[in-house]
Amino acid sequence: MPDFSTLSRDELLKLLDVYAKNWLAHDGSWFLALEEQFGLETAIEMDIRSWERFSVAEAKRIMKTFDIPEGGGLEALERALKYRLYAAVNEQATRWTEDGALEFRMVECRVQSTRRRKGLADFPCKAVGLVEYSRFASTIDPRIKTECVFCPPDPVGEAYCAWRFTLEDQ
């Protein structure tokens, strides 16, 4: 393991950026290999199965590391979203709606912007996102319900995707 104590703050931030981009590149490489071998439908199915597991593990690690209590509601979810690995490579934003819901938007998505730069259509990630965001949110608090506002293949606008989280009364 590298001796992180010898790195400056700037070097640590650069390393975090490299690690996050490398993770995303590996995720994309894994997906493309599946797609090439088995087709898009199977690759998406496997991606969904992977995110079912990873989203829970990521949420639990974030909760433990940053002392975010289970059952902490939408406030805990808003805090946890800021620590996701995606937050290191994508511009994201949250806002509270008048009815008390939390909306999360992926303002800049590295995956989609790369595809657009290469002249490719947006990746249809809605099915994967539904699993990813609902599993992450329900790990933070089982009362949280997740709804997709829009996500490719839906038409997108000021953001690449948007998700709405509400707290179900129990």
N, C-alpha and C positions, 0 to 999 in steps of 0.2 A: 504494500500500500504506500502511496506517496506520502511524504511528510508534509501534510497540509500546514503545519505550524510554521514552516519556512516561507510560505507564500504570503504576499501582501494582500490586502483587501481587494485591490484591483485584479490581481492574479486569480484570486478565489472566484470573483465574479466572472472572469473570463472562462475559468474552468467549468463553472456551473453552466454557462452558455454552451460550451463545447459538449459537455455531458448531455444536456437536454437535446441539442441538435443531433448528436450521435444516436441517442435513444430513438428519436423520431425517424432518423434515417434507417435504423435497424427495423423499426416497425413497418416502414414503407417497403423496405427490401423483402421482409418476410411476406408481406401481403402480395407484392408483385410475383414472388416465386410461387406462391399458392395459385395466384390467378393464371400464370403461365402454364402451370401443370394441370390445374383442375377446372379453370374457367372462373369468371367473375362471380357467378352465383355461389359456388362452393367457397370461394375466397371470402366473400362477405359472411357466409354462414360461420366459417371458422373464426373470422374476425369478431363476430358477435360473441361466440363462445369464449374467446380470449378476453374480451372486455368484460364479460360477466364476472370473470375471476379477478382481473387486474383492477377494476374499479373499486371493488371491495377492499382488496389489499392496499391500494393506494390510500383510500379513505381512512382505513384503520391506522396506517403508519402516520399519516398526517395528524390524526386525532391524538395519537400517543405522543408524538414528537412535540406538538404545539399545545398540549393540554386542552384540547377541545372536547368537551364532555359529550358522550352519547346522549341523544335526546335533547340536544341544545337548540332545536328548532331551526328556523330559517337564518337566524343570526349566526349560528354555528356553521351552517352550510356556506353562507357568504364568506366567512373567514376561511374555511377550508378550501374553497375554490381558488383562493389567492395563492395557495401553496401547491397546487397541482403542477405536475411537470410541464403541462401545456402552458402554464402561465409564464414560464421562462422563455418560450419561443413564439407565443402568440399574444397579440393585444386583445384583452378581454375587458368587459365592463359589466357592472351590476347596477341595477336601479330598483327601487321599491315602488310599486304601483299604489294607486289610491286605495285599492281594496286589500292592501297588505301582502300582496304576493311579491316574491323576489324574481326579477327577470335577469337572466344572464345572457350576454351577447358575446359572440366571438367576432370582434371587430376586424381583426386581421388573422387569417388562418394560413399558416405556412404551407400546409398541404395543398389547399385550394389555390393559393396565389402562385405556387410553383407550377401546378397543373395549367393554370391560365397562361403563365409565362411561356410554357412549352406548347401552347396552342391546343391543349386538351380540354375537354368538357369538365365541369365540376364533378368531383367524385360524389356519387349518391350515398352519402354517409348517414342519412336519417335513421335507417333501421339500426345501424351500429350505435348512433348517438342516443337513441331511445333507451337502449340497454345500458350504455355507458353512464349517462347522466342519472337515470333512475336508480341504478345500483349504487352509484357514488352517494347520491342524496339519501337514499333509504338506509345506507350504512351510518351516515351521520345521525339521522333520526328516522325511525321507521314510519313516522307519521307524515313525512314529506312525500307529496305526490308531484310527479314530473310530467310536464306537457310540452310538446314541441310547438313553438310558435311558427318557425320555419327552419328548414334545413334542406340542402340539396338531396333529392332532385327538385324540391320546391324552388320557386323563384326566390332569389335573395335580393336584398336591397342595401341598406346602410351597414349591414353586417353579413357575415357568412352564414351564421346560424343564430337562433335565439331560443331560449328555453325558459319556461315559467314554472316556478316552484311554489306550491301552496302547502299549508300545514292542515292536515285533516284532523278534525276534532275527534277525540276518542273518549 
